[in-house]
Every structure is written in C-alpha cells, then in structure tokens.
Amino acid sequence: MSRKSTRYVKAALSALHYTGIDGLVGPLTRGLGCILTLHQVGPDSVDTFCPNRILRITPYFLERTIHQLLEAGFECVAIDEVAIRLRMGNPNGRPFVAFTLDDAYRDNLTNAAPIFRRYGVPYCIYAPTDGLDGRCDLWWLVLEEAIRRLQSITIDVGGEPFYATTETTAGKDAAFYSLYWRLRQLDETEARTIVRQLANMAAYDPGDLCADLVMNWDELREIAADPLATIGGHTVRHYALAKLGAGAARYEMEEGVRRLEASLGRRIKHFSYPFGDRKSADRREFDIARSLGFETAVTTRKGLLRSGEAHDLMALPRISLNGDYQDPLYTKVLLSGLPFALLDLARKVVPVREKASA
C-alpha cells in the first residue's frame, strides 16, 4: 500500500474512533473473534525508505497489543481452538483472538516468543522449508535494498521497459510499489530473476539474507518445544500457489508439510498460503488444502470470524498487525469489526447500482 493510501486508511480509522461509532456497534460487528497476522518482530527502521515496514512490528507494540486485547475482554487461543469456536461458539461469551506469524523469521524466536510466554498467549508459526534450509528467496526485501542503493532503474519487466529515477525517497517509494505489483503478476521464476538483476545492478549480494533473517531447523525445533507454540505449513519455496500448475502447487504444500513432520515428529494440522490474497490462493488451492487433511488454512484476506456465517476452514481471513499502524487506536477500530462490515456493505451496494444502470 502506498503512503498516500495509508494516510487515507488512517484517516478513516481515526474518524470511526473519534466519532465513537466503533464502540457503539462493536458488539454487533465484532463477531466470534479473529486471527491476527504477524511477520517480523523487531526494532522499527529509522530509514525513511522502508516499504516493507508493514511486515515488521516492534516488540513493544506486540506487548501493548496483548495488553489491549486482554483488557478489552478477548480470550487468546491456539489456532487448534479456532475451528472448534467456529463450530460451537465461544463458551464464555468472550471474543477470541489467535496470533499467527508467517515465514518463521528468527526474531519470532528471540523477540516474539518471550513476550507470548510472559503472558501465556498461544501462537502459531507458519514455516517455509526452504527458509529453514537458509535458501529461501526473500525477493521483496532484496527489491527494497536494491532500490535503496540505485539512483535510477532501467529494466525489462514482463516484456515491457521500466524506467524510474530513484534519487529521492519519493522516487524510491514510487519505483518499489510499481515494480512490486508488476512482479506479483509475473511467473514466479521470472519475477525473482528480475529482482536478482536489480540486485546485480546495485552491487548487492543477497546470498546470506535468508540465513540471517529466518530460523534454521534447530531453532524451529527449539520454538516447537514451547507448549504455547504451534508449527504450521507454508510451502517449500514461498511461491504464490495460484501461479503454479495444480501438481506443482500440491507438491509445494505437501512436501513442505512432509519435511516439517519428519523434523518435528508431529502432525502438521494448519497451513498458511504464501502472500494469501485472492490472486495467490483461491478455490483450487483451498481444495488441495482440504484434500491434504488440514484442520485450518489461513489467507491474508481481511476480515473477522462471525457467528452464523459459513466460514470455509481452508480459507480463513485474518487481520494484519501492520507496521504502518502501530497505534492502539487503529487496533481497537479494526477489532470492532466495523471497517469490515462497511466494506461488506459497499461490495453489496456497488453490484446493485451497476445492475440498475445496465
């Protein structure tokens, strides 16, 4: 999301907070509970150009969020409990929240896990096995570093020339968001090849990046020994599964889980789709997950879990704890469910208007 879009969203969330409407309708829109998405947990960047800041929250914000949830009456549950709550409801009437962390970053072990243990909060880490081997391609981070170093970019992207001046922070931001979303449309191999070309232009070698940032197998086994921790599957190579053929997509899901089970000596019951948006995982991937016997599989589609709705356990929505929104105000409004209720209403109204004008 661009800085301009982020400002608009923050303004809308602030308006819902300061009018007090989120508190008034929260009991109606909050639903049964929600699943939270995290990635890295570490110090905030001091660099003005940091487009991947959205994927990192500070340990302070994580601890503050746990305080906020407990004070608001939420019950923190393990991912194992989510399917049960969706079938049977909340036994004590309190809404639930489940913490999930994608990609198995090392700071999940060093920074996040001690906080979860301090408060007795369960959490689930979804691990791509190439990352545990130290050879995952964190191309979104490589793209950021390459643009940080370059003063201009001239490259072919998907058969079309791309040029950008990247001398200023604004220029670097514009180049990152434009390139990022173009790359997300391409074949996975082609997109990663283009990022490596940019890294070469910037004289940047990302060879040790994965090993520096992502847990290894020994560290995963260490965190898996925590009674509060659940380990879930996240494929082998962190590819957007919808871009792959059916056989390759199934292999990514099944092989990643097989390796985790062999290393940890336990069944892997939960799964997270890499990237997780509609263009990265949809009905075919949900059906594969179902055939592999997962109890739950999570997306990055935004939303809460509501009673009376037929939630597909292989396509559960989540709410991101986003590095651009590290303020209890935004967390409070999002967890009220009101923004998502308004979005659902807008989606219903727009098709009606389009039909009436046809």
N, C-alpha and C positions, 0 to 999 in steps of 0.2 A: 504494500500500500504506500502511495506517495505521501510526502509530508503534507501536501495540500489536503488530500483525502483524510489523513489522520486528524488534521485540525478540524475538519467538518464533523467527523465522528465524535471527537472530544467535545465539541460544542453541543452536539445533540445529546450526548450522555449527561453533560453538565446541566442542560436545560431540564431534562427529566428529573435530575436530582433536586435542583433548586426550586422547582415547582412543587416538589413533594409527591408527585403523582406516582412515582415508582413505589413509594411506601404504601400508598393507598391501595393500589391494585396488585401489589406483590403477592398477597395471599391467594389471589385468583390466577395469576400468571406464572408463579414460581414453579408449580408442578411438584413432582416427586423428588427431583434432585437434578444433579448434573455431574458430568465428567470433565475435569479440568485437564488441559494440555500444557505441558512444560517441555522445554528443551534443555538449554544450558542454565545453570545457576551459578553466577559468579559476579565479580565486580563489574559495574557499568563502564562502558567505554567512555574515554574522555575525548575521543576523536569526533570531530563534527561530521565527518563522513562515516557513517556506520549503518548501512541499510539493513544489515542482519541483526541489528539491536533488538528487533521484535522477537528474536528467538532466545533472548537471554534476559533473565530477571536476577535481581540481587538476592543474596541470602536474607537480607533484612526485609525485603518485600515479601518473600516467601513466608517468613516467620510472622510478619504482620498480617498476611492474608489468613494464615491458620488462626491467629487470634480473632480476627474479624469474623471468620466463619463460625467458630465456637461460640463467640458472644452473640451471634445472630441466631443461634439455635440449630445450626447444621450439625449433622452427625457424619463424621468422616469414616468411610467404609472402604473395604478392599474391593478390587474390581470383581472378585468372586461373588460379592454380595449384590452387584448391580442387577444381574438377571433375575435374582430372587425378588428384589424390591419391585422390579417391573411387573412380575407376575402376581405378587401378593400384596404390594403396597408397603408403606412404612409402618412397622408395628407400633411405634410410639408416636406417630403423627409428625415427627420432625423430618424436614427435608434432608436428603443425604448429599454428600459430595465425595467423589473418588478422584484421587490425584494420579495422573499418568504422565510419564516422561518418555519422550521419543528419542531414539538414536544412541542411548547408552553413553552419553558424554561422561568423562572421568569426574567432572565436578558434581555429577549426581551422587557419586560415592563420597567425595571429600567435603562437599558443601551442603547438599540437599539432605542426604540420608541422616546426618547427625541431627538436623532440625526435625525431621519426621520422627526420629526415635525420641527426641526430647518431649514431644507432645503425644507420643503413642499413635501417630497417624499412619495408616497403611498407604502404600504407594506401589505403582506398577511401572516397570521399566521395559520398554519395547526395544529389543536389540537386533540390529542387522549383523549377520555373522561376518561379513567381510570387514566390518568395522572392528570387530573383536580380533580379527587377524592383523589389523593395522594397515589394511589396504583399501579401505573404502574411499570413494571419490566425493569429498565434501565440496562439490563444484560451486555451490552458492557462496561459500566462504572464499574459495580461490578467485571467483569472479570479483568479489569485493576487493581483495588485496591487489589484484591486477589493475583494476581501475584506479585504486588509490595511488598506485605508482606511475600510471600513464598520464601524459599531458594531452594526448589525443588518441583516438581509436579509428582505424580503418580496417575493416574485416568483412568477409563474406559470411552472411548468416542465412542459411536456408536458400541459397541461390540468389540472394539479393545483397547489394552492397550496403554496409552500415558505416556511417561516419559520425563521430562525436568529438567535440572539444571538451576535454576533461581537466582543464586547468583550475577550475573553481569547484567548491563543494556543490554548488547548484548544478554545475555541469556534470559532475561525477554522479550525483543522485539521479539526474535525468537519464544518463547513459546506463546506469545499473538497472533501473526499473524497465527501461525499454528493452535492453538485452535480456534481462531475466525472463520476462514474459514471452519474448520471441523464442528463447531457448526452451521454455516449457512446452512449446508447441511442436518441437522437433523430435525426431527419433533420439532415444537416449544416448546411443553411441555418438551420433553426430553432434549433439549438444555438448557433450563432455569433451569431444575433440576440439570444438571451437574454444571452449574455456581454456584448454591446455595451450592452444595457440596464443591466446591473450596473455597467459602466464609467461610464455616464452618471450613475447614482445616486451613484457615488463621486467624481464630478467628475474623472475620469481620462480623458485622451485618448491612446489607444494608437497614434495615427496614425504616429508615427516609429519605433515599436518594431521593426518588421521591418527597416527600413533601417539601424537602429542595430546590430542583432544578426546579421543574415545577410549573407553576401558578396554583392557585386554581380557583374555579368558580367566586368568587368575583373579582379577579384580571383579569380574562378573560373578564368579563363584563366591567371592567374599561377600558381595552385597546380597547374593541369593540366599546366604545363610541367615540373613536378618529375618526373623519371623514376620516382620511387617511388610517385607518385600515380596512382590510377585514379578516373575520374569515372563514377558510376552514376546511373540514373534514379530519381526519387522523386515522380513525377506532376507536374501543374501546380500544383494548389491544396492539396496535402496533405490530401485528403479520404480518409475511410475508404471504400475502394472497394466493399466489400460492401454498403454502404448505397445505392449508385448503381445505376441500370439498367445493363444489360450494355453498351449503346452508350456511355453516359457514362463508365463505368469504363474501357472500352477507349480512349476519347478521352484521358482523363487520363494513361494510361500511354504511349500512342503519341505524343501531342502533346508531352508533356514531353521524351521522348527525341528527337523530331524537332528541337526547339529547341536542345537540348544539342548534338546532332550538327552542326547548322548553325553554331553559335557556335564550337565547338571544332575542327571539321574532322576529326572522327574518329568511328568507330562506337562506340555505347554498348552494351556487351555485358552489363551487370549492372544489377540493379534491386532496390529495397527497397520493400516495401509500407508506406505510412504507417500508423502505430500497430502494424500487423503481427500482432495477436492473431487468434484464431480468428473473432471477430465482425467483424473488419475485412478479412480476406483469407482465402479458402478455395478450394475446388476450382475454382469458376468463374474466379476471379482467376488461379489457377495456370495454368489452361488458356489464358487470354488471354496471359499472360506467355510461355507456350510458343509460341503462335502468332506472337508478335512476334519470336521468334528469340533471346531472351536466352540466355546461357550459364548464368547462375545468377540466382536471385531469393531474397532473404532475408526471413524473418519475424522476429517477436520471440518466437516460441515457444521455450521454453527447452530447451537440450539440446546435447550434443556430437555429433560425427560419428564413427560407429563403423564398423569394417570388418565386412563380412558383412551389413550392412543395406542395403535398397534405398532409399536416400535419393532423394527427388524433388528434382532440382536447381532446381525452381521453388518449393520450399517449405522452404528450408534453415533449421534452427534456429540460434539464437545465444545467447550468454551476455552479459548486460549488465555493463559496468563501471559500477556504480551508485554514485552519490554518497553513499548511506547506508551503503555497505560498503567504505569506503576503508581497508582494512587487509589486508596480505598474507595474514593468516590465512584470511580469507574467500575470497580469490582462490585460494589453494592448495587449499582443500577443494573449491571449485566445479570447478576444473580437473582434480581427481582423477576426476570423473565420478560419484562415489559418490552425491551427493544426487539426481542424475537417475536413476540405477539404482534407488534406493529408491522414487522417485516412480513409475517404470515398474512396479515390483513391486506397489506399492499399487494402481495402476489395474487390474492384472490380478486382484488378490485381491478387491477390492470387488465387481466384477460376479459373481464366482463365489459369493460369500456371498449376494448379492441373489438369484441364481438358485436357490440351495439353500433359501432361506427363502420362496420364492414358492409 
